């Protein structure tokens, strides 16, 4: 048995289903070992797309998504994917090739210190120097990738090591259990909550794990406490719940911040400072207090410095708090109840607006109506992400996959492809801006080749719309952000997909319904009107009047 065969056996032992990527000549021994494996190679058109697919696999399954590249330029193309998984808390392994390390006749050709490059962006990055160490390295890397906080790991397999003879030695996979929170911390948290007058629950990305949603729902139902979420915490509790206020799509000035400003205590579950802040803490004696409930301690930051940490298994901590807490007569949730209704009314203002090009709020509404509770929307990165965060109500966790950590462009299409592979019985819609779509648009060919039933919507404004919105908000003249696009319908058809270009909202809703319920890859080139972005997100919200 050679080292490549042992590597593949170690991956099989971990339950790996897919490896996404583009092999090179340095991976050929590994590729040959993979050929007779039960692991399926998903050949992509760019390493970045492969990394995004692997990261999304990790996010949706909780298992490690695996991707592969050659050395040099192939490996450097993983850099953004590594950061995407690392900041987003998605377990992912990158396997990259390298020139022989014992003897090479090619000098420094294509050699870059990839392990050195990966170390700041991953939880684990090592080169294999002895093939017999592969099983322990794989087991350790998988454990590191999946333990909280999940993230990216990297193993570099040099060409000569990949071919050397080794002994078979596979390590068993053992489950890992998190310790429970200190009973004293739980008791202190309950005391703070019961003594508060207007406590409020916040749900972050770290709560998007197995069991936590049920535990939080029980907590809300017992206490009657209103809640809101960060962008990546959407759907942990059904957002149609009457106690749901909204999502903190902005860091300040949105309608939800009227509730945050009124609260005297926020129970912050599963959030850390990597995700864009849902609010800014103030370092004054009478400022709102915060309890940090997470797998790991809080980090002191200018925007976030909780007064109490409850560290341990989140579901266990919440269950203990639910069992011991007593709803208090002095709790005052009346303001939150009135605000929840006010927010729903304000956010739905443009749901029935049929102007065309379409408003982003109307597009969000149409997509929500076309999909069932368990169906999945994946987003690229653009200003429309804010409208989805505010207006798209999620009934289930991980049904709106947006990135509020690295917030990279180019991930929407590959993420949608991975989501569909993992959930073939669910409808999946990938929503991209025209700028982000073109960064990995070549993966349309991969989607067609895989036979996926996938709908891709391009919100087309012929510009980098989010930066234009920011530019306007800063009082600058529009400059340097307009672009030209290909004919997206013909572009889709050139890959074997079906292209659509609606000319009205009514036509869009009809096309969307046919696409999500049909077969094959469909691309909808949807003209979008962002003219209200500045008026609403900058002017209106900054001047808003909170309910009395």
ROZA-649383 format. One record per residue (C-alpha): residue in three letters; x, y, z. Coordinates in steps of 0.2 Angstrom, whole numbers, padded with zeros to 4 digits, always signed. Each point is the difference from the previous one (the first is absolute). Example, Ala and Ser with C-alpha at 12.3 -4.5 7.8 and 13.67 -1.06 7.14 Angstrom:
ala+0062-0022+0039
ser+0006+0017-0003
This chain:
unk+0000+0000+0000
unk+0007+0017-0004
unk-0003+0016+0010
unk-0014+0006-0012
unk-0010-0015+0002
unk+0002+0001+0019
unk-0006+0018-0001
unk-0015-0005-0010
unk-0004-0014+0013
unk+0002+0013+0014
unk-0013+0011-0008
unk-0012-0014-0003
unk+0002-0004+0018
unk-0006+0017+0004
unk-0015-0002-0010
unk+0005+0011-0015
unk-0013+0000-0014
unk+0007+0013-0012
unk+0016+0008-0004
unk-0002+0016-0010
unk+0014+0008-0011
unk+0013-0001-0014
unk+0014-0012+0002
unk+0017+0003-0008
unk+0015-0011-0005
unk+0006+0001+0018
unk-0016-0009+0005
unk+0000-0014-0012
unk+0004-0014+0012
unk-0014+0007+0012
unk-0012+0001-0015
unk+0004-0018-0005
unk-0004-0006+0018
unk-0016+0010+0000
unk-0005-0008-0017
unk-0004-0017+0009
unk-0007+0009+0016
unk-0018+0002+0004
unk+0003+0019+0002
unk-0006+0010-0015
unk+0011+0013-0008
unk-0010+0015-0005
unk+0011+0009-0013
unk-0003+0018+0000
unk+0006+0014-0012
unk+0009+0010+0013
unk+0008-0004+0017
unk-0009+0014+0008
unk-0017-0007-0005
unk+0006-0017+0007
unk+0004+0008+0017
unk-0016+0009+0001
unk-0009-0017-0004
unk+0010-0009+0014
unk-0003+0014+0012
unk-0019+0000-0003
unk+0000-0019+0002
unk+0008+0002+0017
unk-0013+0014+0005
unk-0015-0011-0005
unk+0006-0017+0007
unk+0011+0004+0014
unk+0013-0012-0008
unk+0016+0005-0008
unk-0001+0006-0018
unk+0015-0005-0010
unk+0008+0008-0015
unk+0016-0003-0010
unk+0012+0010-0011
unk+0017-0001-0007
unk+0015+0010+0006
unk+0004+0018-0003
unk-0014+0010-0009
unk-0013-0014+0003
unk+0004+0001+0019
unk+0000+0019+0000
unk-0018+0000-0007
unk-0006-0008+0016
unk+0005+0015+0010
unk-0017+0008-0001
unk-0009-0016+0003
unk+0011-0003+0016
unk-0005+0017+0007
unk-0018-0003-0005
unk-0001-0016+0010
unk+0011+0006+0014
unk-0009+0016+0004
unk-0017-0008-0004
unk+0002-0015+0012
unk-0001-0013-0013
unk+0010-0016+0001
unk+0011-0003-0015
unk+0016-0009-0005
unk+0011+0006-0014
unk+0012-0013-0008
unk+0014+0008-0011
unk+0014-0008-0010
unk+0018+0005+0001
unk+0016-0004-0010
unk+0011-0014+0007
unk+0009+0005+0016
unk+0013-0013+0001
unk+0007+0003-0018
unk-0006+0011-0014
unk+0007+0004-0017
unk-0011+0016-0003
unk+0008+0012+0012
unk-0012+0012+0008
unk-0013-0001-0015
unk-0018+0003+0006
unk+0006-0002+0019
unk-0009+0012+0012
unk+0000-0002+0019
unk-0019-0006+0000
unk+0001-0006+0018
unk+0007+0016+0006
unk-0014+0009-0010
unk-0014-0010+0007
unk+0006+0000+0019
unk-0008+0018+0003
unk-0016-0005-0009
unk-0003-0018+0007
unk-0001-0009+0017
unk+0013-0013-0006
unk+0013+0000-0015
unk+0013-0013-0002
unk+0011-0008-0013
unk+0001-0019-0001
unk+0019-0005+0002
unk-0003-0018+0004
unk-0014-0010-0008
unk-0003-0011+0016
unk-0005+0016+0009
unk-0015+0003-0012
unk-0014-0009+0011
unk+0004+0009+0016
unk+0001+0017-0010
unk-0016-0003-0008
unk-0009-0005+0016
unk+0007+0015+0009
unk-0004+0012-0014
unk-0018-0006-0001
unk-0002+0001+0019
unk+0007+0018+0000
unk-0011+0005-0015
unk-0016-0006+0008
unk+0002+0006+0018
unk-0006+0017+0005
unk+0003+0012-0007
unk+0000-0011-0017
unk+0011+0006-0014
unk+0013-0004-0013
unk+0015-0012+0000
unk+0013-0004-0013
unk+0012-0014-0004
unk+0013+0001-0013
unk+0005-0017-0008
unk+0016+0001-0010
unk+0002-0010-0016
unk+0013-0012+0006
unk-0008-0003+0017
unk-0016-0004-0009
unk+0008-0015-0009
unk+0010-0007+0014
unk-0004-0017+0008
unk-0008+0001+0017
unk-0008-0012+0013
unk-0019+0000+0002
unk-0005+0008+0017
unk-0017+0009+0001
unk-0006+0008+0016
unk-0018-0002+0006
unk-0011+0015+0000
unk-0007+0004+0017
unk-0014+0012+0004
unk+0005+0016+0009
unk-0012+0007+0014
unk+0001+0018+0006
unk+0001+0003+0019
unk-0015+0008+0008
unk+0000+0018+0006
unk+0005+0003+0018
unk-0015-0001+0012
unk+0005+0016+0008
unk+0000+0009-0017
unk-0017-0007-0004
unk-0007+0006+0016
unk+0008+0017-0002
unk-0008+0001-0017
unk-0017-0004+0007
unk+0001+0013+0013
unk+0005+0013-0012
unk-0015-0004-0012
unk-0013-0001+0014
unk+0006+0016+0008
unk-0001+0009-0017
unk-0015+0010-0005
unk+0001-0002-0019
unk+0011-0014-0005
unk+0002-0005-0018
unk+0007-0015-0009
unk+0013+0001-0014
unk+0004-0016-0011
unk+0017+0000-0009
unk+0008-0012-0013
unk+0007-0011+0013
unk-0018-0005+0005
unk-0002-0008-0017
unk+0005-0017+0006
unk-0010-0016+0004
unk-0012+0001+0015
unk+0003+0018+0004
unk-0015+0006-0010
unk-0012-0011+0010
unk+0008+0005+0017
unk-0002+0018-0004
unk-0018-0002-0006
unk-0004-0008+0016
unk+0008+0015+0010
unk-0010+0013-0010
unk-0016-0010+0002
unk+0003-0002+0019
unk+0005+0018+0003
unk-0010+0009-0013
unk+0016+0010-0004
unk+0001+0009-0017
unk+0015-0004-0011
unk+0010+0006-0015
unk+0015-0007-0010
unk+0015+0004-0009
unk+0001-0003-0018
unk+0008-0017+0002
unk-0012-0005+0014
unk-0016+0001-0010
unk-0011-0014+0001
unk+0007-0008+0016
unk-0017+0004+0007
unk-0014+0001-0013
unk-0001+0019-0005
unk-0019-0002-0002
unk-0001-0002+0019
unk-0010+0015+0008
unk+0014+0004+0011
unk+0012+0003-0014
unk+0005+0018-0002
unk+0011-0001-0016
unk+0018-0002-0005
unk+0014+0012+0004
unk+0005+0003-0018
unk+0009+0016+0004
unk+0011+0005+0015
unk-0011+0015+0005
unk-0014+0011-0005
unk-0012-0014-0006
unk-0018-0002+0007
unk+0007-0015+0011
unk+0012+0012+0009
unk-0015+0008+0008
unk-0002-0016+0010
unk+0019-0002+0003
unk+0000+0018+0007
unk-0015-0004+0011
unk+0007-0016+0007
unk+0010+0000+0017
unk+0007-0018-0003
unk+0004-0009-0016
unk+0003-0019+0001
unk+0012-0003-0015
unk+0000-0018-0005
unk+0012-0006-0013
unk+0008+0016-0005
unk+0018+0006-0002
unk+0008+0015-0007
unk+0005-0008-0016
unk-0018+0003-0006
unk-0004+0018-0004
unk-0007+0008+0016
unk-0019-0001+0002
unk+0002+0015+0013
unk+0014+0010+0008
unk+0002-0002+0019
unk+0004+0016+0010
unk+0012+0001+0014
unk-0011+0010+0012
unk-0007-0005+0017
unk-0019+0001-0006
unk+0003-0008-0017
unk-0008-0016-0005
unk+0008-0016+0008
unk+0004-0015-0010
unk+0001-0019+0004
unk+0011-0010-0011
unk-0006-0018-0003
unk+0012-0010-0011
unk+0012-0015-0002
unk+0015+0012+0004
unk+0003+0016+0010
unk-0003+0017-0007
unk+0014+0011-0006
unk+0001+0018+0005
unk-0003+0011-0014
unk-0005+0019-0002
unk-0017-0006-0005
unk-0003-0015+0011
unk+0005-0003+0018
unk-0013-0010+0009
unk-0002+0001+0019
unk-0002-0019+0002
unk+0006-0015-0010
unk-0010-0017+0000
unk+0013-0011-0008
unk-0004-0018-0005
unk-0012-0010-0011
unk-0013+0013-0006
unk-0015-0012+0000
unk+0005-0007+0017
unk+0002+0018+0007
unk-0017+0006-0007
unk-0009-0016+0006
unk+0007+0003+0018
unk-0006+0018-0001
unk-0017-0005-0006
unk-0003-0013+0014
unk+0006+0012+0014
unk-0007+0017-0006
unk-0017+0007+0006
unk-0009+0012-0011
unk-0001+0017+0010
unk-0015+0011+0002
unk+0010+0015-0001
unk+0007-0004-0017
unk-0007+0013-0013
unk-0001-0007-0017
unk-0015+0012-0006
unk+0012+0011-0010
unk+0008-0014-0009
unk-0017-0007-0005
unk-0006+0017-0007
unk+0017+0001-0009
unk-0001-0017-0008
unk-0016+0005-0008
unk+0007+0017-0005
unk+0015-0009-0008
unk-0010-0012-0010
unk-0011+0014-0007
unk+0016+0011-0005
unk+0009-0014-0008
unk-0015-0006-0010
unk-0002+0017-0008
unk+0006-0004-0017
unk-0005-0018-0001
unk-0014+0004-0012
unk+0010+0013-0010
unk+0000-0006-0018
unk+0011+0013-0008
unk+0013-0007-0012
unk+0015-0002+0001
unk-0005-0008+0016
unk+0004+0007+0017
unk+0010-0012+0011
unk-0013-0001+0013
unk-0013-0006-0013
unk+0013-0013-0006
unk+0002-0007+0017
unk-0019-0001+0003
unk-0002-0009-0017
unk+0014-0013+0005
unk-0007-0003+0017
unk-0017-0003-0007
unk+0007-0012-0013
unk+0009-0011+0013
unk-0005-0012+0014
unk+0006+0002+0018
unk+0014-0013-0002
unk+0006+0006-0017
unk+0017+0009-0002
unk+0006+0017-0006
unk+0018+0003-0002
unk+0007+0018-0002
unk+0015+0008-0007
unk+0006+0016+0007
unk-0008+0017-0004
unk-0012+0013+0006
unk-0015-0012-0003
unk+0007-0010+0015
unk-0007+0013+0011
unk-0017-0001-0007
unk+0000-0019+0002
unk+0006+0001+0018
unk-0014+0013+0004
unk-0015-0007-0011
unk+0003-0019-0002
unk-0008-0009+0014
unk+0008-0017+0003
unk-0010-0014+0009
unk+0015-0012+0000
unk+0018+0002+0004
unk+0012+0001-0014
unk-0013+0003-0013
unk+0007+0017-0005
unk+0019-0002-0002
unk+0008+0017+0001
unk+0018+0005+0004
unk+0001+0014+0014
unk+0018-0005+0005
unk+0012+0001-0015
unk-0014+0007-0011
unk+0008-0005-0016
unk-0007+0001-0017
unk+0000-0015-0012
unk-0007-0013+0013
unk-0018+0001-0004
unk+0000-0012-0015
unk+0012-0014+0007
unk-0009+0001+0017
unk-0017-0003-0009
unk+0008-0015-0010
unk+0006-0008+0016
unk-0017+0003+0009
unk-0009-0009-0014
unk+0012-0014+0000
unk-0003-0003+0019
unk-0019+0003-0001
unk-0006-0007-0017
unk-0018+0000+0006
unk+0000+0019+0004
unk-0002+0015-0011
unk+0016+0010-0001
unk+0002+0018-0007
unk+0017+0009-0001
unk-0002+0018+0000
unk+0015+0010-0007
unk+0004+0018-0005
unk+0006+0002-0017
unk+0018+0004+0007
unk+0001-0015+0011
unk-0008-0012-0012
unk+0014+0003-0013
unk+0013-0004+0013
unk-0004-0018-0001
unk-0013-0001-0014
unk+0010-0014-0009
unk-0007-0012+0013
unk-0016+0000-0009
unk+0008-0013-0011
unk+0004-0011+0016
unk-0018+0002+0005
unk-0007-0006-0017
unk+0013-0014-0001
unk-0006-0006+0018
unk-0018+0000-0006
unk-0006+0012+0014
unk-0017+0007+0001
unk+0005+0018+0004
unk-0007+0017-0002
unk+0013+0015-0001
unk-0007+0018+0001
unk+0012+0014-0005
unk-0006+0017+0007
unk+0007+0010-0014
unk+0004+0019+0002
unk+0015+0000-0011
unk+0011+0006+0014
unk+0008-0004+0017
unk-0016+0006+0008
unk+0005-0002+0019
unk+0015+0011-0002
unk-0010+0013-0010
unk-0013+0000+0014
unk+0015+0003+0013
unk+0007+0013-0012
unk-0016+0010+0000
unk-0002-0002+0019
unk+0017+0009+0002
unk-0005+0014-0011
unk+0011-0004-0015
unk-0004+0001-0018
unk-0003-0017-0009
unk+0016-0005-0007
unk+0010-0016-0006
unk-0014-0013+0004
unk-0010-0002-0016
unk+0003-0015-0011
unk-0006-0009-0015
unk-0007-0018+0000
unk-0001-0014-0013
unk-0017-0005-0006
unk-0004-0012+0015
unk-0013-0009-0009
unk+0011-0005-0014
unk+0014-0003+0013
unk-0010-0012+0009
unk-0005-0009-0016
unk+0018-0002-0005
unk+0003-0011+0015
unk-0016-0010-0003
unk-0011+0009+0013
unk-0016+0009-0004
unk+0000+0019+0000
unk-0015+0011+0004
unk-0002+0019+0000
unk-0016+0006+0007
unk-0007+0018-0004
unk-0012+0002+0014
unk-0003-0006+0018
unk-0015-0011-0006
unk+0011-0008-0013
unk+0014-0003+0013
unk-0011-0008+0012
unk-0007-0012-0013
unk+0017-0004-0006
unk+0007-0003+0017
unk-0014-0012+0004
unk+0004-0010-0015
unk+0018+0000+0003
unk+0000-0006+0018
unk-0013-0013-0004
unk+0009-0006-0016
unk+0016-0010-0004
unk+0017+0006-0005
unk+0010+0016+0003
unk-0010+0016-0003
unk+0007+0017+0000
unk-0011+0016+0002
unk+0008+0016-0005
unk-0011+0012+0011
unk+0002+0019-0002
unk+0000+0008+0017
unk-0003+0017+0006
unk+0011+0006+0014
unk-0006+0018+0000
unk-0008-0001+0017
unk+0015-0007+0009
unk+0007+0017+0005
unk-0017+0007+0004
unk-0005-0014+0011
unk+0017-0007+0008
unk+0009+0016+0002
unk-0013+0014+0001
unk-0016-0007+0007
unk+0008-0012+0013
unk+0011+0014+0006
unk-0014+0011+0003
unk-0013-0013+0006
unk-0010+0003+0016
unk-0002-0014+0011
unk-0017-0005+0008
unk-0003+0009+0016
